[in-house]
Amino acid sequence: MIYDMLMNLLVYFFPLPFHFISNVSRFVLEPKSALMSEQEQKLKDSEVAIAGLQTSKEYLEKQMAEVENNLRELLQQDPGLARQIMSMTVM
């Protein structure tokens, strides 16, 4: 009850430009502009990380295709090796 009254007073005296951030059992008053800039920076950092991961993904896909081609060529050159690999059991 007292908590609700206190929160109503805070909202009344500190409208929209401020937001409350819950910190376990207490609230910290932060300016909305600070929160927005923090979120925008997190978004930029995430976009940079995503771009880096996309580059790594493309590189690894090219490497995998090259390894597949090399393995295919090896098996075509030595049919005995292909039969030997096919006869192996996977545990």
TANOR-V354155 format. One record per residue. N is the residue number from 1. RES is the residue in three letters. SS is DSSP state (helix for helix, strand for strand, loop for the rest). PHI is phi in whole degrees, 0 to 359 (none if undefined). PSI is psi in whole degrees, 0 to 359 (* if undefined). Layout:
BEGIN
N;RES;SS;PHI;PSI / N;RES;SS;PHI;PSI
END
This chain:
BEGIN
1;MET;loop;none;309 / 2;ILE;helix;295;321 / 3;TYR;helix;302;313 / 4;ASP;helix;298;319 / 5;MET;helix;295;316 / 6;LEU;helix;298;315 / 7;MET;helix;297;320 / 8;ASN;helix;297;320 / 9;LEU;helix;295;317 / 10;LEU;helix;298;316 / 11;VAL;helix;295;324 / 12;TYR;helix;293;315 / 13;PHE;helix;276;337 / 14;PHE;loop;234;78 / 15;PRO;loop;288;202 / 16;LEU;loop;324;323 / 17;PRO;loop;295;350 / 18;PHE;strand;239;149 / 19;HIS;strand;229;153 / 20;PHE;strand;261;131 / 21;ILE;strand;253;123 / 22;SER;strand;288;130 / 23;ASN;strand;232;83 / 24;VAL;loop;58;265 / 25;SER;loop;249;10 / 26;ARG;strand;224;166 / 27;PHE;strand;241;141 / 28;VAL;strand;246;131 / 29;LEU;strand;276;121 / 30;GLU;strand;235;140 / 31;PRO;strand;295;143 / 32;LYS;helix;300;323 / 33;SER;helix;296;323 / 34;ALA;helix;294;318 / 35;LEU;helix;295;319 / 36;MET;helix;295;317 / 37;SER;helix;293;324 / 38;GLU;helix;297;317 / 39;GLN;helix;292;322 / 40;GLU;helix;296;322 / 41;GLN;helix;293;320 / 42;LYS;helix;298;321 / 43;LEU;helix;296;315 / 44;LYS;helix;298;316 / 45;ASP;helix;298;320 / 46;SER;helix;295;320 / 47;GLU;helix;296;321 / 48;VAL;helix;295;317 / 49;ALA;helix;296;319 / 50;ILE;helix;297;318 / 51;ALA;helix;298;317 / 52;GLY;helix;296;319 / 53;LEU;helix;294;323 / 54;GLN;helix;296;318 / 55;THR;helix;298;315 / 56;SER;helix;298;319 / 57;LYS;helix;299;314 / 58;GLU;helix;297;318 / 59;TYR;helix;298;313 / 60;LEU;helix;294;325 / 61;GLU;helix;295;320 / 62;LYS;helix;295;317 / 63;GLN;helix;298;318 / 64;MET;helix;296;319 / 65;ALA;helix;297;320 / 66;GLU;helix;295;318 / 67;VAL;helix;296;319 / 68;GLU;helix;299;316 / 69;ASN;helix;296;317 / 70;ASN;helix;298;318 / 71;LEU;helix;294;318 / 72;ARG;helix;299;315 / 73;GLU;helix;298;317 / 74;LEU;helix;299;317 / 75;LEU;helix;290;328 / 76;GLN;helix;288;327 / 77;GLN;helix;286;330 / 78;ASP;loop;229;86 / 79;PRO;helix;300;330 / 80;GLY;helix;298;320 / 81;LEU;helix;295;320 / 82;ALA;helix;299;316 / 83;ARG;helix;296;320 / 84;GLN;helix;296;318 / 85;ILE;helix;294;319 / 86;MET;helix;294;333 / 87;SER;helix;277;349 / 88;MET;loop;290;146 / 89;THR;loop;254;146 / 90;VAL;loop;261;131 / 91;MET;loop;265;*
END
